Amino acid sequence: MTLRVGLAYNTKKPVDPKSGQPEDFYIEFDDEATVDAIMEALRKGRCEVFKIEANEDAYNKFQNLKLDIVFNIAEGLRGESRESQVPAMLEMLGIPYTGSGPLTLAIALDKALTHQFLKANGVPSPNFQVFSSPNQKRKRKFEFPLIVKPLAEGSSKGIRSKSLVKDDKSLRDQITWVINTYKQPAIVEEFLPGREFTVGLIGNGNPVVLPIVEILLEKLPSEASPIYSYEAKWIWDVPEKPLDIFRCPADIPSELETEIKQIAVKTFRVLNCRDLCRMDIRLDKAGKPRILEVNPLPGLIPDPDAHSCLPEAASAAGITYDQLICTILWQALKRYNLQDLFENSSMVSLL
């Protein structure tokens, strides 16, 4: 039997200078090369693949194509819960899909909700304050430096090198910039001065933690702030001139590796993540790991020089890109108890 797989995605577009949108408005969306690479991987797994741009016409396409499952990488078009749009449509239609559900995606996109949820469940994350206005009073316990981010964005949108602020004027200026540019509140977090890691997980129940990636912040330009900013991710580190910014597996003591993996798995379970996830972790001044952000819809860029963290971690585990894509799909099929729909050995999970 051939599995009918929908591939839901949003592709990058140029920003209209007259739109008032920030330059990084579409940065979370995928290039056609990524969409085509996922489609090709699924076809190698002997699936029949239907590309579906996740726009206003997507619902009717989902409804009419008689799909067995959807491989979802769609970021959504607009709104505070945009990453939940495709999963919500698919649940309404009763169509299985890869990845986390609408509630998990909505919570994880909101950095303040994520911190609150994690702290309530005993998972360490930074102290924070949400600012709807630059004139709000700062909590007394907040000491500089601090880091200012848009409340509900991913892919380092709105996180510039100047987002690390060291005085009250810079703080207020950066909050003003975030609110005016992204039309949403700013979240201000305590700055964690230690090493930074990215952790990928695959599976359900007892997810497998892939080799830990360390982001070598010392490889950034000397004038840059020690954060994995928009400039670091999309301007300074590009396939045409990549920075040697990743180390995978991370060179860390076994005790720290165990602690990071335990926190990652607990976070995965607490937020009810499914099939795949990537999370950013940083060490505080005491050397203890804390969750910075959770991304249940991580990038899957195939080009190794693009430094897409989940494929890079999978590669370090000996998993090819095609195998990674088919493993994610297989994990979703097992979760829905649909593995009997497709028995080709090339689709069997490697994990």
C-alpha positions, 0 to 999 in steps of 0.5 A: 500500500502506498501511503498518501502523505500531505506536506504542509509548509509555508515558503519564504517570501520577500518582504514588501518595503511598503508593508511595514513588516520587519525584515525578518517577517518570513524568516521562519518559513522554509525555502523551496529547497527544504520543502523539496528535500522533505518531499524527496525523502518521503518519496524514497520511503515510497510515499505519494506526497502532496505539497500543500501551502498552508494558506487560506486554501489549505483547509479545502485541500486537506479535505479533498485529498483523502490523505493518510497523514500530513507531514507538518512543517507549517509555521502558520500565517498570522496571529499569536497561535499561528503555529497551531493553525494547521494542526487545528484544521487537521484535527477538525478533519480527523486527519493524522499529522506529525508533530505536536498538537495545537495546545503545545504549539501555542504555549511553546510560541509564547515565551512567558507561558512556556516559562510559567508552565515549566516553572510550575512543573519544576523545570528550571528556566530564566526569570522574566518580565513581560512589558506591554509598554516601555514605561512599566516598572522593572522588577527590583530583582532584575539585575543587568545585563538583561535580554529583550525579545519579542514575546511570541516569535521563533528563529531568533526573530527580533533578537539582535546583538543589541538585545543584550542590554546593560542599563535602563535606557538601553532596556527601554529603547529595546522594549520600544523597538520590539513593541513597535516593530513586532506589534506585540509585548516584549519579554525581558529575561535575566541573562544566563552567562554560561555555555549554550546548547541545543538539544534535539529529541525524537520519539514519544513516551521515552523520546531519544535525545540526539547528540547535544549541540553546543553553540560556540559563542566565542566564534561570533565576531568580536563586537557581537554580544554573546547570544545566538542572535538574528545576525548570528543565525542568518547574517554572519553564519550562512552557507556561503561563508559558514562560521565554525559555530557548532560542536556536536557532540558537545564537549561536556562532562558526563554529569552535565550531559546527563543533567541536560538530557534529563531536563530535556526529556522532562520538558518534552513530557511536561509540554506534551511534545510529540514526534520531534522537538528542539530546545535551547538550554543555557547554563546560569552563573552557577553552571546549572542548565536552564531551558531558554526556549522550546521549539516543537516545530524545529527547522529541517534544513537539509544543507549541512552548511546551513547549521540546522540544529536537528539535522546536524544532531541527527547526522552526529548520531549516524542518521542521514537526512532522509532517514530523519524525515522517515523516522519522524513520519514513522513515529507519528504513524506509531502514535496513531497506531497506523504503522500497519498502513505502511510496512516497507522496511525503509520507513521503519524508525531508526530509534 
